[in-house]
Amino acid sequence: MTGQSCDVTLRSTVEVIPSYKAGKRPVPLDGVTAYKVSSNENPYPPLPAVREVIATAGGDVNRYPDPANTELVAAIATYHGVDPDNVAVGVGAVALCYQLALITSEPGTEVIFAWRSFEAYPIVTQVAGAAAVQVPLTSDGRHDLDAMAAAVNSATRLIFVCSPNNPTGSIVSKAEFDDFMSKVPSNVLVVLDEAYAEFDRSDDAAHGIETFREYPNLVVLRTFSKAYGLAGLRVGFAVGHPKVIEALGKVALPFGVNVIASAAAVASLEDDVELIERVDQLVAERARVTGELTALGVQVAALGSSAESQANFIWLPLGERSVEVAEALEAQGLTVRTFAGEGLRITIGEVEANDRLIELAEFI
Ligand SMILES: *Cc1c(COP(=O)(O)O)cnc(C)c1O
């Protein structure tokens, strides 16, 4: 079909949506193992028990999934101590971001989020035809919740708060969050995106699943992609008020969470001991990498500071040097996520990948 032009009229909002740029694939280097530490993936393959469930569920794919994902919703509800009508599952938490924009926003309305934060937020805002209101992070990469609350007006429908924040890794404290919620009108839906919650070792972070009952306008997002290592299967979930959960179901892609994904997610919740150990190892690696890089003079939010990364990645605020440093790391087999003019986000991967980063500190 090359060469032929296409006259299809698209929705005006679609024209302005940037095309998706995939995380870079590692470049093969002679004699050097390349590591892709650009997508915040879990470096560990699925546990044998989960693989077995995946293989078994493969035998059922001639059937549609249960449209209500009853078993998975029940397993999540039990695991987190909430009611099934507080839980919606989605094709990754990112699909739930789309659904949240679709149930709240439309042309003439506004969606507020910090910037820089998760790249899906501006896109889902545009898909819904709403206007994005981006509130700059503080100079140390934290949410400026006072400024975000001040940005609320009568057009505001949705606010994304990302904690730990992708890509800076900082958390929003419970005190900050409660103060913020006290300022946001109760008709505005607030999303606390906790995609990296399992990696958080701070003692003061807001925990959405513990507090959503206090705030009917709060919905929490979690995912099986990061700590649970099921990124390729696409399962995320939302926890919130039944009114919001029911609305999310209305705009969901029918049968989106598939038979294999659902079975693997249930199995991961049933036996999470080894998964939790793996998360603990990644957290220990995060501290090791942060400590070593700091000792070598690399600028990274210090351990114990309020800007410390509590996710499975670290953030190097390299500003104008970002692209040049990323290219140097890539030439040495380490593919990182570059935000030109801002910084680099580097996933905590297998020990060998983390060692490589430390070895390459001289290039940073
Ligand atoms: C990775 C990520 C998600 C969701 O990932 P899914 O794979 O779609 O579940 C959501 N929010 C943030 C901030 C993320 O980094």
The ligand as a Gaussian input file, in Angstrom:
#p B3LYP/6-31G(d) Opt

LIG

0 1
 C        4.746000       0.884000      34.243000
 C        3.780000       1.881000      34.747000
 C        2.402000       1.668000      34.735000
 C        1.675000       0.527000      34.169000
 O        2.186000      -0.445000      33.576000
 P        1.290000      -1.594000      32.965000
 O        2.338000      -2.474000      32.412000
 O        0.417000      -0.988000      31.932000
 O        0.520000      -2.201000      34.081000
 C        1.553000       2.599000      35.284000
 N        2.044000       3.713000      35.812000
 C        3.356000       3.964000      35.845000
 C        3.803000       5.201000      36.485000
 C        4.265000       3.069000      35.305000
 O        5.555000       3.373000      35.308000

